[in-house]
């Protein structure tokens, strides 16, 4: 298993996002990462254009009622991509009826 070093100078989202992308590379063709990145950016753009900034993605939950590690990694990857696109993704809340996590994207002021 690839070990991902946790960097003390990175914030939690940066570390989780790095773990997400490292996990995505396992056994995948090189183009997969860029395809995945573009798909996630498309989801963010759709949320901005069609959902009044509400981003919703499918997740699982651990038994303790908290997002599991893979969900945290995915949520952080979305948060970091949104930041690259000029948006802040607010706190994510879980909707148990449809197993999604939702948060609001807000434009970063220049």
C-alpha angles and dihedrals in degrees: 000000000000112000117219114208113228107227115215092208093057123081122242094264092051091052095046091046091053089051090050093053092044089053090049092058095061109114094342130126115254094251091056094081094054091045090051092047092050092048091051091048088051090054089051092048091049091051090052096045102036110019103045089253096308109140115197125181135172116259142168125225133218121238091259090066094252130113111271121239096265091051090050089051092050094046090050091049089054090047092051093046090049089052090052087052092052099261138111117221109214127215115313120232126197123237106200095191094068100014096242134135117218135192138162123254115217125189113247110237113235 
